[in-house]
């Protein structure tokens, strides 16, 4: 994974993640194979901000049924990125 856009899949826009913006924390869905160092470098490259800390969470897939068919949603990995004081990501400002 050498491309930053392969590491950061999408931002997570929920009520809980929007409350974290007040503490300078932004939430992203990331590639499950990415480590914290790769995530930090990708955020720095894409958004041109300084990252103070990265916390990662593995979200297991949920069991889903549709009639007699049983399946599972895919598992994913979330990253909560804390920026250094005074830094902001402009993408989240209008929300």
C-alpha positions in Angstrom: 0.0 0.0 0.0 2.0 2.9 -1.2 -0.8 5.2 -2.3 -2.5 7.2 0.5 -5.9 6.9 -1.2 -5.7 3.1 -0.9 -5.2 3.5 2.9 -8.0 6.0 3.6 -11.3 4.6 2.3 -13.8 7.1 3.4 -14.7 9.5 6.3 -17.3 8.3 8.8 -20.0 10.8 9.3 -22.1 9.9 12.3 -23.4 11.9 15.3 -20.7 10.4 17.5 -17.9 11.2 15.1 -19.2 14.8 14.6 -19.0 15.3 18.4 -15.3 14.3 18.3 -14.5 17.2 16.0 -14.8 19.6 19.0 -11.8 17.6 20.5 -9.9 17.8 17.1 -10.7 14.1 16.4 -11.7 12.9 13.0 -12.9 9.4 12.1 -12.1 7.5 8.9 -12.7 4.0 7.5 -9.3 2.6 6.6 -7.8 -0.4 4.9 -7.8 -3.3 7.4 -4.1 -4.1 6.6 -2.9 -0.5 7.3 -1.0 0.2 10.5 -1.0 3.4 12.5 2.1 4.8 10.9 0.7 4.3 7.4 -2.6 5.9 8.4 -0.7 8.9 9.9 1.3 9.4 6.8 -1.8 9.1 4.5 -3.8 11.7 6.5 -0.7 14.0 6.4 -0.4 13.6 2.6 -4.1 14.0 1.7 -5.2 16.8 4.1 -1.8 18.6 4.7 -2.3 18.5 8.5 -0.1 17.4 11.5 -1.4 14.3 13.3 -0.8 14.0 17.0 -2.3 10.5 17.6 -4.0 7.6 15.8 -6.4 5.1 17.5 -7.6 2.1 15.5 -10.7 -0.1 16.0 -11.6 -3.4 14.3 -15.3 -3.6 13.6 -16.4 -7.2 13.1 -19.0 -8.1 10.4 -22.6 -8.6 11.5 -24.7 -11.7 10.8 -27.5 -10.8 8.4 -30.5 -13.0 7.3 -32.8 -12.6 4.3 -35.3 -15.4 4.5 -33.5 -18.7 4.7 -30.2 -17.2 3.4 -27.7 -16.3 6.0 -24.8 -14.0 5.3 -22.4 -11.7 7.0 -21.4 -8.0 6.4 -17.7 -7.4 5.8 -15.5 -6.5 8.7 -13.8 -3.1 8.6 -11.3 -1.0 10.4 -11.9 2.5 11.7 -9.2 5.1 12.7 -9.8 8.0 15.0 -7.2 10.6 14.2 -6.4 13.3 16.7 -4.8 16.4 15.1 -2.3 18.8 16.8 -3.9 22.0 18.3 -4.7 24.6 15.7 -5.0 22.1 12.9 -8.3 21.4 11.1 -9.6 19.4 8.1 -11.7 21.7 5.9 -13.7 18.8 4.5 -15.6 18.4 7.8 -16.3 22.1 8.4 -19.6 22.4 6.5 -21.3 19.5 8.3 
